[in-house]
C-alpha cells in the first residue's frame, strides 16, 4: 500500500471512529457530515470521497459492531465451557450496555438478517450464538432456537433501555432466558 492509500485509509478510519465516539457520547442524531467534518478538521467534500453519507458511515460502524459482538460471544463461550449459555447471554447484554449507540446502529440502520447474503460480521455473530444454543436444542431446529434467543435478548435490551421493564430485575430476566434454553 502506497503512502496515498495509507493516508486515505487513515482518514476513513478517523471518520468512522469519530462517528462512533460522537454517537456514543451524544447519540446518532448528533452525527452529521458537517459535525464530523468540523471534529476531524476535513471539509465535507473530503468525507464524501470516503462515504456516500451518514448511513454509509453507520453501516461500517454496525458491521464492526457485529464483528466485535461475535468476538465477545466467542470469548465468553470459551471462558465458560460448562455454562456457555449463561456466559453468552451475559456477554450479549454487556456488549449492548457498553456500546448503546453502536448497538442501535447495528439494529436500526439497514443491515438485514433475513437476506440471502447478510454481511459476514452479522453471520459470524449469529454463528457464535448458534454454536452456543445448539447443544440445548432438544429437537428444535438450532437456527430457530438461535433466532428466538436473539429476539429475546434484543427485546430485553430494547425494553430495558426504554424503561419499560421493572427496575433492578435484570439478573432475574437473564436467569429466565437461560432457564428457557438450558434444561
SETORVO-595260 format. One line per field, with one value per atom (N, C-alpha, C): atom name; residue in one letter; residue number from 1; x, y, z. Coordinates in Angstrom, 1 decimal. Atoms other than C-alpha are relative to their C-alpha. Layout:
REM SETORVO-595260
atome [CA, ...];
residu [A, ...];
num [NUM, ...];
x [X, ...];
y [Y, ...];
z [Z, ...];
***
This chain:
REM SETORVO-595260
atome [N, CA, C, N, CA, C, N, CA, C, N, CA, C, N, CA, C, N, CA, C, N, CA, C, N, CA, C, N, CA, C, N, CA, C, N, CA, C, N, CA, C, N, CA, C, N, CA, C, N, CA, C, N, CA, C, N, CA, C, N, CA, C, N, CA, C, N, CA, C, N, CA, C, N, CA, C, N, CA, C, N, CA, C, N, CA, C, N, CA, C, N, CA, C, N, CA, C, N, CA, C, N, CA, C, N, CA, C, N, CA, C, N, CA, C, N, CA, C, N, CA, C, N, CA, C, N, CA, C, N, CA, C, N, CA, C, N, CA, C, N, CA, C, N, CA, C, N, CA, C, N, CA, C, N, CA, C, N, CA, C, N, CA, C, N, CA, C, N, CA, C, N, CA, C, N, CA, C, N, CA, C, N, CA, C, N, CA, C, N, CA, C, N, CA, C, N, CA, C, N, CA, C, N, CA, C, N, CA, C, N, CA, C, N, CA, C, N, CA, C, N, CA, C, N, CA, C, N, CA, C, N, CA, C, N, CA, C, N, CA, C, N, CA, C, N, CA, C, N, CA, C, N, CA, C, N, CA, C, N, CA, C, N, CA, C, N, CA, C, N, CA, C, N, CA, C, N, CA, C, N, CA, C, N, CA, C, N, CA, C, N, CA, C, N, CA, C, N, CA, C, N, CA, C, N, CA, C, N, CA, C, N, CA, C, N, CA, C, N, CA, C, N, CA, C, N, CA, C, N, CA, C, N, CA, C, N, CA, C, N, CA, C, N, CA, C, N, CA, C, N, CA, C, N, CA, C, N, CA, C, N, CA, C, N, CA, C, N, CA, C, N, CA, C, N, CA, C, N, CA, C, N, CA, C, N, CA, C, N, CA, C, N, CA, C, N, CA, C, N, CA, C, N, CA, C, N, CA, C, N, CA, C, N, CA, C, N, CA, C, N, CA, C, N, CA, C, N, CA, C, N, CA, C, N, CA, C, N, CA, C, N, CA, C, N, CA, C, N, CA, C, N, CA, C, N, CA, C, N, CA, C, N, CA, C, N, CA, C, N, CA, C, N, CA, C, N, CA, C, N, CA, C, N, CA, C, N, CA, C, N, CA, C, N, CA, C, N, CA, C, N, CA, C, N, CA, C, N, CA, C, N, CA, C, N, CA, C, N, CA, C, N, CA, C, N, CA, C, N, CA, C, N, CA, C, N, CA, C, N, CA, C, N, CA, C, N, CA, C, N, CA, C, N, CA, C, N, CA, C, N, CA, C, N, CA, C, N, CA, C, N, CA, C, N, CA, C, N, CA, C, N, CA, C, N, CA, C, N, CA, C, N, CA, C, N, CA, C, N, CA, C, N, CA, C, N, CA, C, N, CA, C, N, CA, C, N, CA, C, N, CA, C, N, CA, C, N, CA, C, N, CA, C, N, CA, C, N, CA, C];
residu [X, X, X, X, X, X, X, X, X, X, X, X, X, X, X, X, X, X, X, X, X, X, X, X, X, X, X, X, X, X, X, X, X, X, X, X, X, X, X, X, X, X, X, X, X, X, X, X, X, X, X, X, X, X, X, X, X, X, X, X, X, X, X, X, X, X, X, X, X, X, X, X, X, X, X, X, X, X, X, X, X, X, X, X, X, X, X, X, X, X, X, X, X, X, X, X, X, X, X, X, X, X, X, X, X, X, X, X, X, X, X, X, X, X, X, X, X, X, X, X, X, X, X, X, X, X, X, X, X, X, X, X, X, X, X, X, X, X, X, X, X, X, X, X, X, X, X, X, X, X, X, X, X, X, X, X, X, X, X, X, X, X, X, X, X, X, X, X, X, X, X, X, X, X, X, X, X, X, X, X, X, X, X, X, X, X, X, X, X, X, X, X, X, X, X, X, X, X, X, X, X, X, X, X, X, X, X, X, X, X, X, X, X, X, X, X, X, X, X, X, X, X, X, X, X, X, X, X, X, X, X, X, X, X, X, X, X, X, X, X, X, X, X, X, X, X, X, X, X, X, X, X, X, X, X, X, X, X, X, X, X, X, X, X, X, X, X, X, X, X, X, X, X, X, X, X, X, X, X, X, X, X, X, X, X, X, X, X, X, X, X, X, X, X, X, X, X, X, X, X, X, X, X, X, X, X, X, X, X, X, X, X, X, X, X, X, X, X, X, X, X, X, X, X, X, X, X, X, X, X, X, X, X, X, X, X, X, X, X, X, X, X, X, X, X, X, X, X, X, X, X, X, X, X, X, X, X, X, X, X, X, X, X, X, X, X, X, X, X, X, X, X, X, X, X, X, X, X, X, X, X, X, X, X, X, X, X, X, X, X, X, X, X, X, X, X, X, X, X, X, X, X, X, X, X, X, X, X, X, X, X, X, X, X, X, X, X, X, X, X, X, X, X, X, X, X, X, X, X, X, X, X, X, X, X, X, X, X, X, X, X, X, X, X, X, X, X, X, X, X, X, X, X, X, X, X, X, X, X, X, X, X, X, X, X, X, X, X, X, X, X, X, X, X, X, X, X, X, X, X, X, X, X, X, X, X, X, X, X, X, X, X, X, X, X, X, X, X, X, X, X, X, X, X, X, X, X, X, X, X, X, X, X, X, X, X, X, X, X, X, X, X, X, X, X, X, X, X, X, X, X, X, X, X, X, X, X, X, X, X, X, X, X, X, X, X, X, X, X];
num [1, 1, 1, 2, 2, 2, 3, 3, 3, 4, 4, 4, 5, 5, 5, 6, 6, 6, 7, 7, 7, 8, 8, 8, 9, 9, 9, 10, 10, 10, 11, 11, 11, 12, 12, 12, 13, 13, 13, 14, 14, 14, 15, 15, 15, 16, 16, 16, 17, 17, 17, 18, 18, 18, 19, 19, 19, 20, 20, 20, 21, 21, 21, 22, 22, 22, 23, 23, 23, 24, 24, 24, 25, 25, 25, 26, 26, 26, 27, 27, 27, 28, 28, 28, 29, 29, 29, 30, 30, 30, 31, 31, 31, 32, 32, 32, 33, 33, 33, 34, 34, 34, 35, 35, 35, 36, 36, 36, 37, 37, 37, 38, 38, 38, 39, 39, 39, 40, 40, 40, 41, 41, 41, 42, 42, 42, 43, 43, 43, 44, 44, 44, 45, 45, 45, 46, 46, 46, 47, 47, 47, 48, 48, 48, 49, 49, 49, 50, 50, 50, 51, 51, 51, 52, 52, 52, 53, 53, 53, 54, 54, 54, 55, 55, 55, 56, 56, 56, 57, 57, 57, 58, 58, 58, 59, 59, 59, 60, 60, 60, 61, 61, 61, 62, 62, 62, 63, 63, 63, 64, 64, 64, 65, 65, 65, 66, 66, 66, 67, 67, 67, 68, 68, 68, 69, 69, 69, 70, 70, 70, 71, 71, 71, 72, 72, 72, 73, 73, 73, 74, 74, 74, 75, 75, 75, 76, 76, 76, 77, 77, 77, 78, 78, 78, 79, 79, 79, 80, 80, 80, 81, 81, 81, 82, 82, 82, 83, 83, 83, 84, 84, 84, 85, 85, 85, 86, 86, 86, 87, 87, 87, 88, 88, 88, 89, 89, 89, 90, 90, 90, 91, 91, 91, 92, 92, 92, 93, 93, 93, 94, 94, 94, 95, 95, 95, 96, 96, 96, 97, 97, 97, 98, 98, 98, 99, 99, 99, 100, 100, 100, 101, 101, 101, 102, 102, 102, 103, 103, 103, 104, 104, 104, 105, 105, 105, 106, 106, 106, 107, 107, 107, 108, 108, 108, 109, 109, 109, 110, 110, 110, 111, 111, 111, 112, 112, 112, 113, 113, 113, 114, 114, 114, 115, 115, 115, 116, 116, 116, 117, 117, 117, 118, 118, 118, 119, 119, 119, 120, 120, 120, 121, 121, 121, 122, 122, 122, 123, 123, 123, 124, 124, 124, 125, 125, 125, 126, 126, 126, 127, 127, 127, 128, 128, 128, 129, 129, 129, 130, 130, 130, 131, 131, 131, 132, 132, 132, 133, 133, 133, 134, 134, 134, 135, 135, 135, 136, 136, 136, 137, 137, 137, 138, 138, 138, 139, 139, 139, 140, 140, 140, 141, 141, 141, 142, 142, 142, 143, 143, 143, 144, 144, 144, 145, 145, 145, 146, 146, 146, 147, 147, 147, 148, 148, 148, 149, 149, 149, 150, 150, 150, 151, 151, 151, 152, 152, 152, 153, 153, 153, 154, 154, 154, 155, 155, 155, 156, 156, 156, 157, 157, 157, 158, 158, 158, 159, 159, 159, 160, 160, 160, 161, 161, 161, 162, 162, 162, 163, 163, 163, 164, 164, 164, 165, 165, 165, 166, 166, 166, 167, 167, 167, 168, 168, 168, 169, 169, 169, 170, 170, 170, 171, 171, 171, 172, 172, 172, 173, 173, 173, 174, 174, 174, 175, 175, 175, 176, 176, 176, 177, 177, 177, 178, 178, 178, 179, 179, 179, 180, 180, 180, 181, 181, 181, 182, 182, 182, 183, 183, 183];
x [0.8, 0.0, 0.9, -0.8, 1.4, -0.4, 0.3, 1.5, -1.3, 1.3, -1.5, -1.2, 1.1, -3.6, 0.0, 0.0, -2.4, -0.7, 0.6, -3.4, -1.5, 1.4, -6.8, -0.6, 0.5, -7.3, 0.0, 0.0, -6.3, -1.1, 1.1, -8.8, -1.3, 1.2, -11.5, -0.2, 0.1, -10.7, -0.3, 0.3, -10.7, -1.5, 1.4, -14.1, -0.9, 0.8, -15.6, 0.1, -0.2, -14.0, -0.6, 0.6, -15.1, -1.5, 1.5, -18.7, -0.4, 0.3, -18.7, 0.1, -0.2, -17.3, -1.1, 1.0, -19.7, -1.4, 1.3, -22.7, -0.1, 0.1, -21.8, -0.1, 0.1, -21.4, -1.3, 1.1, -24.4, -1.2, 1.1, -26.5, 0.2, -0.2, -26.7, -0.6, 0.6, -28.8, 1.1, -1.0, -25.7, 1.1, -0.9, -23.7, -0.5, 0.3, -23.9, 1.4, -1.3, -21.3, 0.6, -0.5, -21.0, 0.8, -0.6, -20.2, 1.2, -1.2, -17.8, 1.1, -1.0, -16.0, 0.6, -0.5, -15.6, 0.9, -0.7, -14.4, 1.4, -1.2, -11.8, 0.8, -0.7, -10.9, 0.3, 0.1, -11.7, -1.2, 1.2, -14.1, -1.0, 1.0, -17.4, 0.2, -0.3, -16.4, 1.0, -0.9, -13.5, -0.7, 0.8, -15.9, -0.8, 0.8, -18.0, 0.9, -0.8, -15.0, 0.3, -0.2, -14.9, -1.4, 1.3, -18.6, -1.1, 1.1, -21.9, -0.8, 0.7, -23.3, 0.0, 0.0, -24.1, -0.4, 0.4, -25.9, 1.1, -1.1, -22.8, 1.0, -0.9, -20.7, -0.6, 0.6, -23.2, 0.0, -0.1, -23.2, 1.4, -1.4, -19.4, 0.1, 0.0, -19.9, -0.8, 0.8, -22.6, 0.7, -0.7, -20.6, 1.1, -1.0, -17.7, -0.6, 0.6, -20.1, -0.4, 0.3, -21.3, 1.3, -1.2, -17.7, 0.5, -0.3, -17.0, -0.9, 0.9, -20.1, 0.4, -0.4, -19.0, 1.2, -1.2, -15.6, -0.3, 0.3, -17.1, -0.9, 0.8, -19.6, 0.9, -1.0, -16.8, 0.9, -0.9, -14.6, -0.8, 0.8, -17.5, -0.2, 0.3, -18.3, 1.3, -1.3, -14.6, 0.4, -0.3, -14.2, -0.9, 1.0, -17.3, -0.5, 0.5, -17.5, -1.0, 0.9, -19.5, -1.4, 1.2, -22.2, 0.0, -0.2, -21.9, -1.2, 1.2, -25.5, 0.0, 0.0, -25.2, 1.1, -1.2, -21.8, -0.4, 0.3, -23.0, -1.1, 1.1, -26.3, 0.6, -0.6, -24.3, 0.9, -0.9, -21.8, -0.8, 0.8, -24.5, -0.6, 0.5, -26.2, 1.0, -1.1, -22.9, 0.5, -0.4, -22.0, -1.0, 1.0, -25.3, 0.0, -0.1, -24.9, 1.2, -1.3, -21.3, 0.0, -0.1, -22.0, -1.4, 1.3, -25.5, -0.2, 0.2, -25.1, 0.4, -0.4, -23.2, -1.1, 1.1, -25.9, -1.2, 1.1, -28.6, 0.4, -0.4, -26.6, -0.1, 0.0, -26.4, -1.4, 1.3, -30.1, -1.0, 0.9, -31.6, 0.4, -0.5, -29.7, 0.2, 0.0, -30.4, 0.7, -0.6, -28.4, -1.1, 1.1, -30.7, 0.4, -0.4, -30.6, -0.6, 0.7, -33.1, 0.2, -0.3, -31.4, 0.8, -0.8, -29.6, 1.5, -1.4, -26.3, 0.2, -0.3, -26.1, 1.5, -1.4, -22.8, 0.7, -0.7, -20.1, 0.0, 0.0, -19.9, -1.3, 1.3, -23.6, -0.1, 0.0, -23.3, 0.9, -0.9, -20.4, -0.6, 0.7, -22.3, -1.1, 1.1, -25.3, 0.6, -0.6, -23.0, 0.5, -0.4, -21.5, -1.1, 1.2, -24.9, -0.5, 0.5, -26.0, 0.9, -0.9, -22.9, -0.3, 0.3, -23.9, -1.3, 1.3, -27.6, -0.2, 0.2, -27.2, -0.1, -0.1, -26.3, -1.3, 1.3, -29.7, -1.2, 1.1, -31.9, -1.0, 0.9, -33.5, -1.2, 1.1, -35.5, -0.5, 0.4, -35.9, 1.1, -1.0, -34.2, 1.0, -0.9, -31.0, 0.0, 0.1, -31.4, -1.2, 1.2, -34.9, 0.2, -0.3, -33.8, 0.9, -0.9, -31.0, -0.8, 0.8, -33.4, -0.9, 0.8, -35.7, 0.8, -0.8, -32.9, 0.5, -0.5, -31.5, -1.2, 1.2, -35.0, -0.3, 0.2, -35.4, 1.0, -1.0, -32.1, -0.1, 0.2, -32.8, -1.2, 1.2, -36.2, 0.4, -0.4, -34.7, 0.9, -0.8, -32.1, -0.8, 0.8, -34.6, -1.0, 1.0, -37.3, 0.6, -0.7, -34.8, 0.5, -0.5, -33.2, -1.1, 1.1, -36.6, -0.8, 0.6, -37.5, -1.4, 1.3, -40.4, -0.1, 0.0, -39.4, 0.2, -0.2, -39.4, 1.5, -1.4, -36.2, 0.6, -0.7, -33.5, -0.3, 0.3, -34.6, 0.7, -0.7, -32.2, 0.6, -0.6, -30.4, -1.1, 1.1, -33.8, -0.4, 0.4, -34.6, 1.1, -1.1, -31.2, -0.1, 0.2, -31.8, -1.2, 1.2, -35.2, 0.3, -0.4, -33.7, 0.9, -0.9, -31.0, -0.9, 0.9, -33.7, -0.8, 0.8, -35.8, 0.9, -0.9, -32.8, 0.6, -0.7, -31.0, -0.9, 0.9, -32.6, 0.1];
y [-1.2, 0.0, 1.2, -1.2, 3.3, 1.1, -1.1, 6.5, 0.6, -0.6, 7.9, -0.9, 0.9, 4.8, -0.1, 0.1, 4.6, 1.3, -1.3, 8.3, -0.1, 0.1, 7.6, -1.0, 1.0, 4.5, 0.6, -0.7, 6.6, 1.0, -0.9, 9.3, -0.7, 0.8, 6.7, -0.5, 0.5, 5.2, 1.1, -1.2, 8.6, 0.4, -0.3, 9.3, -1.0, 1.0, 6.0, 0.1, 0.0, 6.2, 1.3, -1.2, 9.8, -0.1, 0.2, 9.0, -0.9, 0.9, 6.1, 0.7, -0.7, 8.2, 1.0, -1.0, 11.0, -0.6, 0.6, 8.7, -0.6, 0.5, 7.0, 1.2, -1.1, 10.4, 0.8, -0.8, 12.2, -0.6, 0.6, 9.8, 0.2, -0.1, 9.2, 1.3, -1.3, 12.4, 1.1, -1.0, 14.4, -0.3, 0.4, 12.6, 0.5, -0.5, 14.7, 0.2, -0.2, 15.1, 1.4, -1.3, 18.8, -0.1, 0.2, 17.9, -0.8, 0.9, 15.1, 0.8, -0.8, 17.5, 0.9, -0.9, 20.0, -0.7, 0.8, 17.4, -0.5, 0.6, 15.8, 1.0, -1.1, 19.1, -0.3, 0.2, 18.0, 0.7, -0.6, 19.5, -1.1, 1.0, 17.8, -0.7, 0.7, 17.1, -1.2, 1.0, 15.1, -1.3, 1.1, 13.0, -0.7, 0.6, 12.4, -0.8, 0.8, 11.0, -1.4, 1.3, 8.2, -0.7, 0.6, 7.7, 0.8, -0.7, 8.5, 0.9, -0.8, 9.9, -0.6, 0.5, 9.3, -1.5, 1.4, 6.0, -1.0, 0.8, 4.6, -0.1, 0.1, 5.5, -0.9, 0.8, 4.0, -1.5, 1.4, 0.8, -0.6, 0.5, 0.5, -0.2, 0.1, 1.1, -1.2, 1.1, -1.5, -1.3, 1.1, -4.0, -0.4, 0.2, -3.6, -0.4, 0.4, -3.8, -1.5, 1.4, -7.2, -0.9, 0.7, -8.3, 0.0, -0.1, -7.1, -0.9, 0.8, -8.8, -1.5, 1.4, -12.1, -0.4, 0.3, -11.9, -0.1, 0.0, -11.2, -1.3, 1.2, -14.1, -1.2, 1.2, -16.5, 0.0, 0.0, -15.4, -0.4, 0.4, -15.8, -1.5, 1.5, -19.3, -0.8, 0.7, -20.3, 0.1, -0.2, -18.9, -0.8, 0.7, -20.7, -1.3, 1.2, -24.1, -0.8, 0.8, -25.6, 0.6, -0.8, -22.9, 1.0, -1.0, -21.3, 0.9, -0.8, -20.1, 1.2, -1.1, -18.0, 1.0, -0.9, -16.6, 0.8, -0.6, -15.8, 1.0, -0.9, -14.2, 1.2, -1.1, -12.1, 0.9, -0.8, -11.1, 0.8, -0.7, -10.1, 1.3, -1.1, -7.9, 1.0, -0.9, -6.5, 0.8, -0.7, -5.6, 1.2, -1.0, -3.8, 1.2, -1.0, -1.9, 0.9, -0.7, -0.9, 0.9, -0.6, 0.2, 0.3, -0.2, 1.6, 0.6, -0.6, 3.7, -1.0, 1.0, 1.0, -1.0, 0.9, -1.4, 0.5, -0.6, 0.9, 0.1, 0.0, 1.3, -1.4, 1.4, -2.5, -0.4, 0.5, -3.0, 1.0, -0.9, 0.2, 0.7, -0.8, 1.2, -0.8, 0.6, -1.1, -1.3, 1.4, -4.3, -1.0, 0.9, -7.1, -1.4, 1.3, -10.5, -1.0, 1.0, -12.4, 0.3, -0.1, -11.9, -1.2, 1.1, -14.4, 0.2, -0.3, -12.7, 1.1, -1.0, -10.8, 0.3, -0.2, -9.2, -1.1, 1.1, -11.6, 0.2, -0.2, -10.0, -0.4, 0.4, -10.5, -1.5, 1.4, -14.1, -0.6, 0.5, -14.6, 0.2, -0.2, -13.1, -1.0, 1.0, -15.3, -1.4, 1.3, -18.3, -0.3, 0.1, -17.7, -0.3, 0.3, -17.6, -1.4, 1.3, -20.6, -1.1, 1.0, -22.6, -0.2, 0.1, -21.9, -0.7, 0.6, -22.8, -1.4, 1.3, -25.9, -1.1, 1.1, -28.1, -0.1, 0.0, -27.2, -0.1, -0.1, -27.5, -1.1, 1.1, -30.9, -0.1, 0.3, -31.5, 1.3, -1.2, -27.8, 0.3, -0.5, -26.5, 1.0, -0.9, -24.9, 1.5, -1.4, -21.9, 0.7, -0.6, -21.3, 0.4, -0.3, -21.5, 1.2, -1.1, -19.1, 1.3, -1.2, -16.7, 0.4, -0.3, -16.9, 0.6, -0.5, -16.4, 1.4, -1.3, -13.5, 1.0, -0.9, -12.0, 0.4, -0.2, -12.4, 1.0, -0.9, -10.7, 1.4, -1.3, -7.9, 0.7, -0.6, -7.3, 0.4, -0.4, -7.3, 1.2, -1.2, -4.8, 1.2, -1.2, -2.5, 0.4, -0.3, -2.7, 0.5, -0.5, -2.2, 1.4, -1.3, 0.7, 1.1, -0.9, 2.3, 0.2, -0.1, 1.9, -0.6, 0.6, -0.4, -1.3, 1.2, -3.2, 0.5, -0.4, -3.2, 0.1, -0.2, -1.9, -1.0, 0.9, -3.9, -1.5, 1.4, -7.2, -0.7, 0.4, -7.7, -1.4, 1.3, -10.7, -1.1, 0.9, -12.4, -0.3, 0.2, -11.8, -0.8, 0.7, -13.1, -1.5, 1.4, -16.3, -0.6, 0.5, -16.7, -0.4, 0.3, -16.6, -1.3, 1.1, -19.1, -1.3, 1.2, -21.4, -0.5, 0.4, -21.4, -0.8, 0.7, -22.6, -1.3, 1.1, -24.9, -0.9, 0.9, -28.0, 0.2];
z [0.0, 0.0, 0.0, 0.1, -1.0, 1.0, -1.0, 1.1, -0.2, 0.3, -0.6, 0.5, -0.5, 0.1, 1.5, -1.5, 3.7, 0.6, -0.5, 4.2, -0.2, 0.3, 2.6, 1.0, -1.0, 4.9, 1.4, -1.3, 7.9, 0.2, 0.0, 7.0, 0.2, -0.1, 6.5, 1.5, -1.4, 9.9, 1.0, -0.9, 11.6, -0.1, 0.2, 10.1, 0.8, -0.6, 11.3, 1.6, -1.4, 14.8, 0.6, -0.5, 15.3, 0.0, 0.1, 14.2, 1.2, -1.1, 16.7, 1.3, -1.2, 19.5, 0.3, -0.1, 18.8, 0.3, -0.2, 18.6, 1.4, -1.3, 21.9, 1.0, -1.0, 23.6, -0.1, 0.1, 22.1, -0.8, 0.8, 20.0, -1.5, 1.4, 16.3, -0.6, 0.5, 15.8, -0.1, 0.0, 16.6, -1.1, 1.0, 13.9, -1.3, 1.3, 10.8, -0.8, 0.7, 8.0, 0.3, -0.4, 8.9, 1.3, -1.4, 12.6, -0.1, 0.1, 11.6, -0.7, 0.7, 9.2, 1.0, -1.0, 12.0, 1.0, -1.0, 14.5, -0.5, 0.6, 12.2, -0.8, 0.7, 10.5, -1.5, 1.4, 7.0, -0.6, 0.6, 4.6, -0.2, 0.3, 3.9, -1.3, 1.3, 0.3, 0.2, -0.2, 1.7, 0.6, -0.5, 3.8, -1.1, 1.1, 0.7, -1.0, 0.8, -1.1, 0.6, -0.7, 1.5, 0.2, -0.3, 2.2, -0.7, 0.7, 0.4, 1.0, -1.0, 3.6, 1.4, -1.4, 7.3, 0.0, -0.1, 6.6, -0.4, 0.4, 4.9, 1.1, -1.1, 7.9, 1.1, -1.0, 10.3, -0.4, 0.4, 8.2, 0.3, -0.3, 8.7, 1.6, -1.5, 12.5, 0.4, -0.3, 12.5, -0.3, 0.4, 10.6, 1.0, -1.0, 13.1, 1.3, -1.3, 16.0, 0.0, 0.0, 14.8, 0.1, -0.1, 14.4, 1.5, -1.4, 18.0, 0.8, -0.7, 19.3, -0.2, 0.3, 17.6, 0.8, -0.8, 19.3, 1.5, -1.4, 22.7, 0.3, -0.3, 22.4, -0.1, 0.1, 21.3, 1.3, -1.2, 24.2, 1.2, -1.1, 26.7, 0.0, 0.2, 25.3, 0.4, -0.3, 25.6, 1.5, -1.4, 29.1, 0.9, -0.9, 30.5, -0.8, 0.7, 28.7, 0.7, -0.8, 31.5, 0.0, 0.0, 31.3, -1.1, 1.1, 27.8, -0.2, 0.2, 27.6, 0.9, -1.0, 30.8, -0.4, 0.3, 29.7, -1.3, 1.2, 26.2, 0.1, -0.3, 27.3, 0.8, -0.7, 29.8, -0.9, 0.9, 27.2, -1.0, 1.0, 24.7, 0.7, -0.7, 27.3, 0.4, -0.3, 28.4, -1.1, 1.2, 24.9, -0.3, 0.3, 24.4, 1.0, -1.0, 27.7, -0.2, 0.2, 26.9, -1.2, 1.4, 23.3, -0.5, 0.4, 23.1, -1.4, 1.4, 20.0, -1.1, 1.0, 18.2, -0.2, 0.0, 19.2, -0.8, 0.8, 17.8, -1.4, 1.4, 14.6, -0.6, 0.5, 14.3, -0.4, 0.2, 14.5, -0.6, 0.5, 13.3, -1.3, 1.2, 10.2, -1.2, 1.3, 7.4, -0.3, 0.2, 8.0, 0.1, 0.0, 7.2, 0.3, -0.4, 8.8, -1.1, 0.8, 6.6, -1.5, 1.5, 3.2, -0.4, 0.5, 1.1, 0.3, -0.2, 1.8, 1.0, -1.0, 5.1, 0.1, -0.2, 6.0, 0.8, -0.7, 7.2, 1.5, -1.5, 10.6, 0.7, -0.5, 11.1, 0.1, 0.0, 10.1, 1.1, -1.1, 12.5, 1.4, -1.3, 15.4, 0.2, 0.0, 14.6, 0.3, -0.1, 14.3, 1.4, -1.4, 17.7, 1.0, -0.8, 19.3, -0.3, 0.4, 17.3, 0.6, -0.5, 18.4, 1.5, -1.4, 22.0, 0.2, -0.3, 21.8, -0.6, 0.7, 19.5, 1.0, -0.9, 22.4, 0.9, -0.8, 24.1, -0.9, 0.9, 21.0, 0.3, -0.4, 22.1, -1.0, 1.0, 18.9, -0.7, 0.7, 18.0, -1.0, 0.9, 14.9, 0.6, -0.6, 16.2, -0.5, 0.6, 13.8, 0.6, -0.6, 15.1, 1.4, -1.4, 18.7, 0.1, 0.0, 17.9, -0.3, 0.4, 16.3, 1.2, -1.2, 19.4, 1.1, -1.0, 21.8, -0.3, 0.4, 19.8, 0.1, -0.2, 19.7, 1.4, -1.4, 23.4, 0.6, -0.5, 24.1, -0.6, 0.5, 21.7, 0.6, -0.7, 23.2, 1.4, -1.4, 26.7, 0.0, 0.1, 25.7, -0.3, 0.5, 23.9, 1.1, -1.0, 26.6, 1.3, -1.2, 29.4, -0.2, 0.4, 27.7, 0.0, 0.1, 27.1, 1.3, -1.3, 30.8, 0.1, 0.1, 30.0, 0.8, -0.9, 32.4, 1.4, -1.4, 36.2, 0.3, -0.3, 37.6, 0.9, -0.9, 39.3, -0.1, 0.2, 37.9, -1.2, 1.2, 35.1, 0.2, -0.3, 36.8, -0.1, 0.1, 37.1, -1.4, 1.4, 33.5, -0.8, 0.5, 32.5, 0.4, -0.5, 34.6, -0.7, 0.7, 32.9, -1.4, 1.4, 29.4, 0.0, -0.1, 30.4, 0.4, -0.4, 32.1, -1.2, 1.1, 28.9, -1.0, 0.9, 26.9, 0.5, -0.6, 29.3, 0.7, -0.7, 30.7, 1.5];
***
